[in-house]
């Protein structure tokens, strides 16, 4: 099938991915070198080289075999963080260090050096100012132990797997004496090609390495930890698994269309950050490296075994659990941050101190998004938009994929299909909705295309290893790739979004960055050659995983500049790295319309959520294939309770707008989407907390219940904030499901029937197609809207309802955050409301949670439902901020112990109280 856009354009069918084009670990040279060469701990710390400054403590490490010295640096960072770096003392040329991910230079605190506790000159102990954390360095063999209050937490290089390939002259350029000196550490000549030292073959591709081997590696032992999470993106379980031979988790951004399930192959994004959790402590390891990276995990669980008998008693000895984590990267330096917790919330905060928090999204982006590759033309867009209104289904954004452009030339419009894009957008704007268009990083090679000719003239494309512009194949055919690692390229690209530059764009148009791993059809592993050259003369191998991060950064900045700094951007990116949360949303890429992909979306999104990217989602219905109606309904029901909510499908699927599956299924999809819209006040408040306090929106149970071992491996249900428990249905024809309600001191209320159960139990819940299990946690207040509109824009002035679920002590608390939903005035002018609700001793009160915020709203709290009122009250009164008191009409439901109040008309921004007597 020929794709639109010219005879050289590429179709989806042409590029359906052959999984054999991707490497397994044994085909990766640096992995084979680190794994297959016989190694022992050959490094020794030179403690007589220690120097201490106000920022760091430095010392040398030497390889006992090749005598190459390394420089180690230890930093104490405010907030219970350690940073550990290893680089060459005197490299032949600088080694790549990741920039632009850390939001600022971390605030350091002095670490106090003192001798080993026993006076051993072979150890050095660094203490933080509290004295609780100790960083113990052992000289020979080199090892580091971190302890908290004398309890071992983690060790570095205890397995002796520190690995550092120093930069060398190519063999043909080395003096003969140097070649002889290095002979003891070089592999035999006949195996050098196999190990990929100076060139590496994969299929028809040959990777010529101008800098030779430069890989690094280090091991970490986590004491007492059996549960690890993180290092996305993989189509895998939330809890990380043990890795056997040649099956390490790979972090390498790749375009893997229809990726396999339960596979450790890296897909679209990479975050080299994992968390370990046990009863009493959570820690994090952030490995700041943007090159091809592999992570091995080996957990040794707690065991009890019999020891020698002492008299008549056979003693039992418990061996504590330990998990060993080995990081291996192709290039760069060792730069690792150790986040010492001790709680999940503390680790989230520590990571955000380094990489930033989630950008506060515009409210419309939390609504439902309708996408397809492709909506054919302006009439198609108009018909789909009208279809939502005709079928009473809310939605906020319609998306345009690559076919809206003129021959896959981004920032253009197909003149036949979209002759008047501004008029089309005016129609969408009149419905208070938005448009998102795609903008990929590849640029069609066409001298008549102004964007291409400008970028070529300015030298803004990535170069090949011979100095010319890199060319690869993507949707337009022959393409060059913008070098987003160059600040000048990002600045220029941001400027392309100005209304004067992007003809046909308006202020309701936002952007989707796709294919930015980068995807290069028919390239090695469907991506760019590793010896391509970027700004600063860095090879692509050094920074591959951060390429898409830079495009999303430039796009977000362009949208902000377009509005003269007034409006919040919305940018969805397929590729991502640590820190991408500062620029927008991500999703799980090209999934498939099968039940297994619905099921895996939950752990994939939980993993993204705990690694700093709360604004994440999966394509509802599956991008590839045609979902059966039951699967589509279940996917909408799940997606409605996941942060980014978009339906999407590829071009060769049947149309699947929500009303095309019969009235029964249309009704169920409508109800799921309306549930999402009714809860938007709660969603928006959660994203505010993600923005200011780095709290995940979608949370695994262990985050909310860190002391409950039963929650540590749960991934088929999750918390939405701290108040709602969600259990999506991810299998066909299910009529009953087991729902785990955690917390021995908790009480849980069915969100629809209001029936309540005590926690610490597994409940059998009927699961007719009409709904999925949702429970509200006792002790919470959930703000909602009493009705929904056609989009978020129609709901601004609709009244609020509060769902108050009492805990076992008869109390509850919650919050509401409110601003204009689109601008930066919440930040610059403090135009926001942050309200807190508290129910205690029979009184529900509303008060200000942040006195610095000021925002006028005419909205009122119209209804309140209080669950857990065990007897019918004699009266209910409301007292407003001016102390005016009025009687409140109420209805009491003895069966569910629910008290329903309505016609309250209490201003959402005012102080007031409701007394239940």
Residue pairs with C-beta under 8 A, 6 or more apart in sequence:
1 11
1 12
1 13
1 652
2 9
2 11
3 9
3 10
3 11
3 12
3 14
3 403
3 475
4 403
4 407
4 414
5 402
5 403
5 405
5 406
5 407
5 408
5 475
5 476
6 407
6 408
6 476
6 477
8 476
8 477
8 478
9 407
9 408
9 475
9 476
9 477
10 473
10 474
10 475
10 476
10 477
10 521
12 373
12 650
12 651
12 652
13 652
14 521
15 257
15 521
16 257
16 258
17 255
17 256
17 257
17 258
17 526
19 256
19 260
21 203
21 525
21 526
22 254
22 256
22 265
22 525
22 526
23 202
23 525
24 246
24 247
24 265
25 31
25 246
25 247
25 248
25 250
25 294
26 32
26 246
27 202
28 196
28 292
28 294
29 195
29 196
29 197
29 200
29 213
30 165
30 196
30 213
30 215
30 292
30 328
30 329
30 330
31 248
31 294
31 328
32 194
32 195
32 196
33 165
33 187
33 195
33 196
33 197
33 213
33 215
34 161
34 163
34 215
34 217
34 328
36 195
37 187
37 195
39 160
39 161
39 163
40 160
41 141
41 142
41 143
41 157
41 160
41 162
42 63
42 64
42 65
42 141
42 160
43 61
43 62
43 63
43 64
43 70
43 141
43 142
43 157
43 160
43 162
44 61
44 62
44 64
44 139
44 140
44 141
44 142
45 59
45 60
45 61
45 72
45 137
45 138
45 139
45 140
45 142
46 59
46 60
46 61
46 62
46 69
46 139
47 59
47 121
47 122
47 123
47 124
47 137
47 139
49 58
49 59
49 60
50 57
50 58
50 59
50 113
50 124
51 57
51 58
51 59
52 58
52 110
52 111
52 113
54 108
54 110
55 75
55 108
56 73
56 74
56 75
56 108
57 73
57 74
57 111
57 113
57 126
58 71
58 72
58 73
58 74
59 72
59 124
59 137
60 69
60 70
60 71
60 72
60 89
61 69
61 70
61 71
61 72
61 86
61 142
61 162
62 68
62 69
62 70
63 70
63 164
65 184
65 185
66 166
66 182
66 184
66 185
68 88
68 164
68 166
69 88
69 89
70 86
70 87
70 88
70 89
70 164
71 86
71 87
71 88
71 89
72 84
72 85
72 86
73 83
73 84
73 85
73 86
74 82
74 83
74 84
74 111
74 126
74 135
74 137
75 82
75 83
75 84
75 85
75 106
75 108
75 111
76 82
76 108
76 109
76 110
76 111
76 126
76 128
77 83
77 106
77 107
77 108
77 109
77 337
77 353
78 106
78 107
78 108
78 109
78 353
79 349
79 350
79 353
80 133
80 339
80 340
80 341
80 342
80 346
80 350
81 106
81 337
81 338
81 339
81 340
81 350
81 353
81 354
82 133
82 135
82 146
82 337
82 338
82 340
83 106
83 335
83 336
83 337
83 338
84 144
84 156
84 334
84 335
84 336
84 338
85 333
85 334
85 335
85 336
86 162
86 164
86 216
86 218
86 333
86 334
87 95
87 333
87 334
88 95
88 164
88 166
88 167
91 166
91 167
92 167
92 168
92 169
93 167
93 211
95 167
95 214
95 331
95 332
95 333
96 290
96 291
96 331
96 332
96 333
96 538
96 542
96 543
97 332
97 333
97 335
98 288
98 289
98 290
98 332
98 335
98 543
98 546
100 546
100 549
100 550
100 553
100 579
101 288
101 354
101 355
101 546
101 549
101 577
101 578
101 579
102 288
102 354
102 355
102 579
103 354
103 355
103 356
103 579
103 582
106 353
106 354
109 128
109 129
110 129
111 126
111 127
111 128
111 135
112 126
112 127
112 128
112 129
113 124
113 125
113 126
114 124
114 125
114 126
114 127
115 121
115 123
115 124
115 125
116 122
116 123
116 124
116 125
116 136
117 125
122 138
122 139
122 140
123 136
123 137
123 138
123 139
124 136
124 137
124 139
125 134
125 135
125 136
125 137
126 134
126 135
126 136
126 137
127 133
127 134
127 135
132 148
132 149
133 146
133 147
133 148
133 340
134 145
134 146
134 147
134 148
134 150
135 144
135 145
135 146
136 144
136 145
136 146
136 147
137 143
137 144
138 144
138 145
141 157
141 160
142 157
142 162
143 155
143 156
143 157
143 158
144 155
144 156
144 157
145 152
145 154
145 155
145 156
145 158
146 152
146 153
146 154
146 155
146 156
146 338
146 340
147 153
148 281
148 340
148 342
152 223
152 224
153 222
153 223
153 281
153 283
153 340
154 220
154 221
154 222
154 223
154 283
154 285
154 338
155 220
155 221
155 223
156 218
156 219
156 220
156 221
157 218
157 219
158 219
158 221
159 219
159 221
159 324
159 326
160 219
161 217
161 218
161 219
161 326
162 217
162 218
162 219
163 215
163 216
163 217
163 218
163 328
164 216
164 217
164 334
165 212
165 213
165 214
165 215
165 216
167 211
167 212
167 214
168 174
168 182
168 212
168 213
169 178
170 198
170 212
171 179
171 198
174 182
186 192
186 197
187 195
187 197
192 198
193 199
193 201
195 213
196 207
196 209
196 213
197 209
197 212
197 213
198 208
198 209
198 212
198 213
199 206
199 207
199 208
199 209
200 206
200 207
200 209
201 207
202 524
202 525
203 524
205 523
205 524
205 529
207 524
207 529
207 530
207 531
208 465
208 531
209 531
210 465
210 531
210 539
211 331
211 539
214 330
214 331
214 332
215 328
215 329
215 330
215 331
216 289
216 328
216 329
216 331
216 332
216 333
216 334
217 326
217 327
217 328
217 329
218 326
218 327
218 334
218 336
219 324
219 325
219 326
219 327
220 285
220 324
220 325
220 326
220 327
221 322
221 323
221 324
221 325
222 228
222 276
222 283
222 322
222 323
222 324
222 325
223 320
223 322
224 278
224 281
224 320
224 321
224 322
225 276
225 277
225 278
225 283
225 299
225 321
225 322
225 323
226 278
226 299
226 301
226 302
226 321
226 323
227 239
227 276
227 277
227 278
227 702
227 712
227 713
228 239
228 240
228 274
228 275
228 276
228 277
228 297
228 299
228 323
228 325
229 238
229 239
229 240
229 274
229 275
229 276
229 277
229 606
229 607
229 610
229 700
230 240
230 271
230 273
230 274
230 275
230 284
230 607
230 610
230 611
231 240
231 249
231 251
231 270
231 271
231 272
231 273
231 274
231 295
231 607
231 611
232 269
232 270
232 271
232 604
232 607
232 608
232 611
232 613
233 266
233 267
233 268
233 269
233 270
233 271
233 576
233 588
233 589
233 604
233 607
233 608
234 249
234 263
234 264
234 265
234 266
234 267
234 604
234 607
235 259
235 260
235 261
235 262
235 263
235 267
235 588
235 600
235 604
236 249
236 262
236 263
236 264
236 600
236 603
236 604
237 262
237 603
237 715
238 602
238 603
238 606
238 607
238 700
238 715
239 712
239 713
239 715
240 249
240 274
240 297
241 297
242 297
242 298
242 299
243 249
243 264
243 295
243 296
243 297
243 298
247 264
248 264
248 294
248 295
248 296
248 326
248 328
249 264
249 266
249 294
249 295
249 296
249 297
250 264
250 265
250 266
250 292
250 293
250 294
250 295
251 266
251 270
251 271
251 272
251 292
251 293
251 294
251 295
251 545
252 266
252 270
252 292
252 293
252 525
252 544
252 545
253 266
253 267
253 268
253 269
253 270
253 517
253 527
253 544
253 545
253 547
253 548
253 575
254 265
254 266
254 267
254 268
254 517
254 525
254 526
254 527
255 268
255 515
255 517
255 519
255 526
255 527
256 265
256 267
256 268
256 526
256 589
256 590
257 589
257 590
257 624
258 590
258 591
258 592
258 624
259 265
259 267
259 589
259 590
259 591
261 596
261 597
261 600
262 600
267 589
268 517
268 548
268 574
268 575
268 576
268 586
268 588
268 589
269 545
269 548
269 574
269 575
269 576
269 577
269 580
269 586
270 293
270 545
270 576
270 577
271 576
271 577
271 578
271 608
271 611
271 612
271 613
272 286
272 287
272 288
272 289
272 293
272 295
272 327
272 545
272 578
273 284
273 285
273 286
273 287
273 351
273 578
273 611
273 612
274 284
274 285
274 295
274 325
274 611
275 282
275 283
275 284
275 344
275 347
275 610
275 611
276 282
276 283
276 284
276 285
276 323
277 344
277 702
277 706
277 712
278 321
279 706
279 707
279 709
280 342
280 707
281 341
281 342
282 341
282 342
282 343
282 344
282 346
282 347
282 706
283 338
283 339
283 340
283 341
283 342
283 347
284 337
284 338
284 339
284 341
284 347
284 350
284 351
285 325
285 336
285 337
285 338
285 339
286 336
286 337
286 339
286 351
286 354
286 355
286 578
287 293
287 327
287 329
287 335
287 336
288 335
288 336
288 337
288 578
289 327
289 329
289 332
289 333
289 334
289 335
290 332
290 542
290 543
290 544
290 545
290 546
290 577
291 329
291 330
291 331
291 332
291 541
291 542
291 543
291 544
291 545
292 329
292 330
292 530
292 541
292 544
292 545
293 327
293 328
293 329
293 330
293 545
294 327
294 328
294 329
295 325
295 326
295 327
295 328
296 324
296 325
296 326
296 328
297 323
297 324
297 325
297 326
298 323
298 324
299 321
299 322
299 323
299 324
300 321
300 322
300 323
300 324
301 321
302 318
302 319
302 320
302 321
303 318
303 319
304 316
304 317
304 318
304 319
305 316
305 317
305 319
306 314
306 315
306 316
306 317
307 314
307 315
307 316
307 317
308 315
309 315
327 336
330 530
330 541
331 539
331 541
331 542
332 542
337 354
339 346
339 347
339 350
339 351
340 350
341 347
341 350
343 706
344 610
344 702
344 703
344 706
345 695
348 610
348 612
348 694
348 695
348 696
349 693
349 694
351 611
351 612
351 694
352 612
352 694
355 578
355 579
355 581
355 582
355 612
356 579
356 581
356 582
357 581
357 582
357 690
357 691
357 692
357 693
357 694
358 581
358 582
358 612
358 613
358 614
358 615
358 687
358 690
358 691
358 694
359 556
359 568
359 569
359 581
359 582
359 583
359 584
359 615
359 691
360 568
360 687
360 688
360 691
360 826
361 568
361 570
361 584
361 585
361 615
361 687
362 567
362 568
362 569
362 570
362 821
362 822
363 680
363 684
363 792
363 821
363 822
364 396
364 397
364 433
364 434
364 570
364 791
364 792
364 793
364 821
364 822
365 396
365 397
365 510
365 570
365 585
365 615
365 644
366 643
366 645
366 680
366 683
366 684
366 687
366 792
367 394
367 395
367 396
367 397
367 645
367 676
367 677
367 680
367 791
367 792
368 394
368 395
368 396
368 397
368 645
368 646
368 647
368 673
368 676
368 677
369 395
369 396
369 397
369 398
369 399
369 436
369 644
369 645
369 646
369 647
370 384
370 388
370 395
370 397
370 398
370 399
370 646
370 647
370 657
371 398
371 399
371 401
371 436
371 619
371 646
371 647
371 648
371 649
372 399
372 401
372 648
372 649
372 651
372 655
373 401
373 402
373 403
373 648
373 649
373 650
373 651
374 400
374 401
374 402
374 403
374 404
374 651
375 381
375 384
375 398
375 399
375 400
375 401
375 404
376 403
376 417
377 414
377 416
377 417
377 418
378 417
378 418
378 419
378 420
378 421
378 423
378 424
381 398
381 400
381 424
381 428
382 424
382 427
384 398
384 657
385 398
385 427
385 428
385 431
385 433
387 657
387 659
388 394
388 395
388 658
388 790
389 431
389 790
390 659
391 658
391 659
391 666
391 670
392 670
393 658
393 659
393 666
393 669
393 670
393 673
393 674
394 673
394 674
394 677
394 788
394 789
394 790
394 791
395 433
395 673
395 790
395 791
396 433
396 434
396 791
396 792
396 793
397 433
397 434
397 435
397 436
397 510
398 428
398 433
398 434
398 435
398 436
399 435
399 436
399 437
399 438
399 512
399 646
399 648
400 435
400 436
400 437
400 438
401 438
402 408
402 438
402 440
402 475
403 414
403 417
403 651
404 413
404 414
404 417
404 418
404 437
404 438
405 411
405 412
405 413
405 414
406 412
406 413
406 414
406 415
407 414
407 444
407 476
408 444
408 475
408 476
408 477
409 444
409 446
409 449
409 451
409 452
409 476
410 438
410 439
410 440
410 443
410 451
411 439
411 451
411 496
411 501
411 502
412 503
413 421
413 503
413 504
418 424
418 504
421 504
421 505
422 504
422 506
424 435
425 435
425 506
425 508
425 509
426 506
428 434
428 435
428 508
429 506
429 508
431 790
431 791
432 790
432 791
432 792
432 793
432 794
433 508
433 791
433 793
434 508
434 509
434 510
434 570
435 508
435 509
435 510
436 509
436 510
436 511
436 512
436 570
436 572
437 509
437 510
437 511
437 512
438 511
438 512
438 513
438 514
439 511
439 512
439 513
439 555
440 474
440 475
440 513
440 514
440 515
440 516
441 481
441 482
441 484
441 513
441 515
441 516
441 518
441 547
441 548
441 551
442 472
442 474
442 475
442 476
442 479
442 480
442 481
442 515
442 518
442 519
442 520
443 449
443 451
443 452
443 455
443 461
443 476
443 479
443 480
443 481
443 482
444 452
444 476
444 477
444 478
444 479
445 452
445 471
445 476
445 477
445 478
445 479
445 480
446 452
446 476
447 453
447 456
451 496
452 480
454 460
454 492
455 461
455 480
455 482
455 489
455 492
456 469
456 480
458 488
458 492
460 482
460 483
460 486
460 488
460 489
460 492
461 469
461 470
461 480
461 481
461 482
461 483
462 469
462 470
462 480
462 481
462 482
462 483
462 528
462 532
462 533
462 534
462 540
463 469
463 470
463 483
463 532
463 533
463 534
464 470
464 471
464 529
464 532
464 533
465 529
465 531
465 532
465 533
467 533
469 480
470 480
470 481
470 528
470 529
470 532
471 478
471 479
471 480
472 478
472 479
472 480
472 481
472 520
472 521
472 522
472 523
472 528
473 479
473 520
473 521
473 522
473 523
474 515
474 519
474 520
474 521
475 515
481 518
481 520
481 528
482 489
482 493
482 551
483 489
483 534
483 535
484 490
484 493
484 547
484 550
484 551
484 553
484 554
485 534
485 535
485 536
485 538
485 543
485 546
485 547
485 550
486 534
486 535
489 535
489 554
490 550
490 553
490 554
490 557
491 554
493 551
493 554
493 555
493 558
494 554
494 555
494 557
494 558
494 561
495 501
495 558
495 561
496 502
496 558
497 505
497 511
497 555
497 558
497 559
497 561
497 562
498 558
498 561
498 562
499 505
499 506
499 507
499 562
502 509
507 562
507 563
507 567
510 559
510 569
510 570
510 571
511 555
511 558
511 559
511 569
511 570
511 571
511 572
512 571
512 572
512 573
513 548
513 551
513 552
513 555
513 571
513 572
513 573
513 574
513 575
514 574
515 574
516 547
516 548
516 551
516 552
516 573
516 574
516 575
517 527
517 547
517 548
517 574
517 575
518 527
518 528
518 547
518 548
518 575
519 526
519 527
520 526
520 527
520 528
520 529
523 529
524 530
527 544
528 540
528 544
528 547
529 540
530 539
530 540
530 541
530 544
531 539
531 540
531 541
532 539
532 540
533 539
533 540
534 540
534 543
540 547
545 577
546 577
547 575
548 573
548 574
548 575
548 576
548 577
548 580
549 573
549 575
549 576
549 577
549 579
549 580
549 583
551 573
551 575
552 571
552 573
552 575
552 576
552 580
552 583
552 584
553 582
553 583
555 569
555 571
555 573
555 583
555 584
556 569
556 571
556 582
556 583
556 584
557 569
558 569
559 567
559 569
559 570
559 571
560 567
560 568
560 569
565 824
566 823
566 824
566 825
567 822
567 823
567 824
568 822
568 823
568 824
569 583
569 584
570 584
570 585
571 583
571 584
571 585
572 584
572 585
572 586
572 587
572 644
573 580
573 583
573 584
573 585
573 586
574 586
574 587
574 589
576 586
576 613
578 611
578 612
579 612
580 586
580 613
581 612
581 613
581 614
581 615
584 615
585 615
585 616
585 617
585 643
585 644
586 608
586 613
586 615
586 616
586 644
587 616
587 617
587 618
587 619
587 644
587 646
588 601
588 604
588 605
588 616
588 617
588 618
588 619
589 623
590 619
590 623
590 624
590 650
591 597
591 601
591 618
591 619
591 622
591 623
591 624
592 622
592 623
592 624
592 625
593 621
593 622
593 623
593 624
593 625
593 626
593 627
593 631
593 653
594 622
594 625
594 631
595 631
595 730
595 731
595 732
597 618
597 622
598 618
598 622
598 631
598 634
598 635
598 638
598 728
598 730
599 716
599 730
599 731
601 618
601 638
601 642
602 638
602 715
602 716
602 717
602 718
602 728
602 730
603 715
604 618
605 616
605 617
605 618
605 642
605 643
605 698
606 698
606 699
606 700
606 715
606 718
608 614
608 616
609 616
609 643
609 696
609 697
609 698
609 699
609 700
610 696
610 699
610 700
610 703
612 694
614 643
614 687
614 690
614 696
614 697
614 698
615 643
615 644
615 687
615 690
615 697
616 642
616 643
616 644
616 698
617 639
617 642
617 643
617 644
617 645
617 646
618 639
618 642
619 646
619 647
619 648
619 649
620 632
620 635
620 636
620 638
620 639
620 645
620 646
620 647
620 648
621 627
621 631
621 632
621 635
621 636
621 647
621 648
621 649
621 656
622 631
622 635
622 649
623 648
623 649
623 650
624 650
624 653
625 653
626 653
626 654
626 656
627 635
627 656
628 732
629 661
629 662
629 665
630 732
630 733
630 769
631 732
632 656
632 661
632 665
632 669
633 661
633 665
633 668
633 669
633 672
633 769
634 728
634 729
634 730
634 769
634 772
636 647
636 658
636 668
636 669
636 672
636 673
637 668
637 672
637 728
637 729
637 771
637 772
638 728
638 729
638 730
638 772
639 645
639 646
639 647
639 672
640 672
640 673
640 675
640 676
641 676
641 720
641 724
641 726
641 728
641 772
641 774
642 698
643 683
643 687
643 697
643 698
645 676
647 656
647 658
649 656
658 666
658 669
658 670
658 673
659 666
661 669
668 769
668 770
671 770
671 771
674 788
676 683
677 785
677 788
677 789
677 792
677 795
678 784
678 785
678 787
678 788
679 782
679 784
680 785
680 792
680 795
681 783
681 784
681 785
681 800
681 816
681 818
682 720
682 721
682 723
682 724
682 782
682 783
682 784
683 697
684 817
684 818
684 821
685 721
685 783
685 815
685 816
685 817
686 695
686 697
686 720
686 721
687 697
688 817
688 834
689 695
689 721
689 815
689 817
690 696
690 697
695 721
696 703
697 720
697 721
698 718
698 719
698 720
699 718
699 719
699 720
699 721
699 722
700 711
700 714
700 715
700 718
700 719
701 708
701 711
701 714
701 717
701 718
701 719
701 740
701 742
702 708
702 711
702 712
702 714
703 719
704 711
704 719
704 722
704 742
705 711
705 742
705 743
708 742
708 743
708 760
710 740
710 742
711 740
711 742
714 740
716 727
716 728
716 730
717 725
717 726
717 727
717 728
717 739
717 740
717 773
718 725
718 726
719 725
719 726
719 777
720 726
722 777
722 780
723 776
723 777
723 780
723 781
723 782
723 805
723 814
724 751
724 774
724 775
724 776
724 777
724 782
725 739
725 741
725 748
725 773
725 774
725 775
725 776
725 777
726 772
726 773
726 774
727 737
727 739
727 765
727 772
727 773
727 774
728 772
729 737
729 767
729 772
734 767
735 766
735 767
735 768
736 764
736 765
736 766
736 767
737 764
737 765
737 767
737 773
738 762
738 763
738 764
738 765
739 762
739 763
739 764
739 765
739 773
739 775
740 761
740 762
740 763
741 748
741 757
741 758
741 759
741 760
741 761
741 762
741 763
741 775
742 759
742 760
743 759
743 760
744 759
744 760
745 759
745 808
746 758
746 759
746 760
746 777
746 778
746 779
746 807
746 808
747 756
747 757
747 758
747 759
747 777
747 778
747 805
747 806
747 807
747 808
747 868
748 756
748 757
748 758
748 759
748 775
748 776
748 777
748 778
749 755
749 756
749 775
749 776
749 777
749 778
749 805
749 867
749 868
750 756
750 773
750 774
750 775
751 774
751 775
751 776
751 803
752 771
752 774
753 896
754 865
754 867
754 893
754 896
754 898
755 896
756 778
756 867
756 868
756 896
756 897
757 763
765 773
767 773
776 782
776 803
776 805
776 867
777 805
778 805
778 806
778 807
778 808
778 812
778 868
779 805
779 806
779 807
779 809
779 811
779 812
779 813
780 805
780 812
780 813
780 814
781 802
781 803
781 804
781 805
781 812
781 813
781 814
781 815
781 837
781 839
782 802
782 803
782 805
782 814
783 800
783 801
783 802
783 803
783 814
783 815
783 816
783 837
784 800
784 801
784 802
784 803
785 795
785 798
785 799
785 800
785 801
786 798
786 799
786 800
786 801
786 862
786 863
787 795
787 798
787 799
788 795
788 798
789 795
789 798
792 821
796 821
796 859
797 858
797 859
798 859
799 859
799 860
799 861
799 862
799 863
800 816
800 859
800 860
800 861
800 862
800 863
800 908
801 861
801 862
801 863
801 864
801 865
802 814
802 837
802 844
802 861
802 863
802 864
802 865
803 865
803 867
804 812
804 814
804 837
804 839
804 844
804 864
804 865
804 866
804 867
805 812
805 867
805 868
806 812
806 839
806 866
806 867
806 868
806 869
807 868
810 839
810 840
810 841
810 868
811 838
811 839
811 840
812 837
812 838
812 839
813 836
813 837
813 838
813 839
814 836
814 837
815 834
815 835
815 836
815 837
815 849
816 833
816 834
816 835
816 837
816 908
817 832
817 833
817 834
817 835
818 832
818 833
818 834
818 835
818 855
818 857
818 859
818 908
818 909
819 825
819 826
819 831
819 832
819 833
819 855
820 826
820 831
820 855
823 831
825 831
826 832
826 853
826 855
830 852
830 853
830 854
831 853
831 854
831 855
832 850
832 853
832 854
832 855
833 853
833 854
833 855
833 857
833 908
833 909
834 848
834 849
834 850
834 853
835 846
835 847
835 848
835 849
835 908
835 909
836 846
836 847
836 848
836 849
837 844
837 845
837 846
838 844
838 845
838 847
839 845
839 866
842 915
842 916
842 917
843 913
843 914
843 915
843 916
844 864
844 866
844 913
844 914
844 916
845 911
845 912
845 913
845 914
846 861
846 906
846 908
846 910
846 911
846 912
846 913
847 911
848 911
855 909
856 909
857 907
857 908
857 909
858 907
859 907
859 908
859 909
860 904
860 905
860 906
860 907
860 908
861 904
861 906
861 907
861 908
862 902
862 903
862 904
862 905
863 900
863 901
863 902
863 904
864 900
864 901
864 904
864 914
865 898
865 899
865 900
865 901
866 898
866 899
866 901
866 916
867 896
867 897
867 898
868 897
869 892
869 897
869 898
869 899
869 916
870 897
872 892
872 894
873 890
873 892
873 899
873 916
873 917
874 917
875 887
875 917
876 887
876 888
876 890
876 899
876 901
876 914
876 915
876 916
876 917
877 885
877 886
877 887
877 888
877 914
877 915
877 917
878 885
878 886
878 888
878 904
878 906
878 912
878 913
878 914
878 915
879 885
879 912
879 913
879 914
879 915
880 886
880 906
880 907
880 910
880 912
881 910
881 911
881 912
888 901
888 903
888 904
888 914
889 901
889 902
889 903
890 899
890 900
890 901
891 899
891 900
892 898
892 899
892 900
893 899
893 900
899 916
901 914
904 914
906 912
906 914
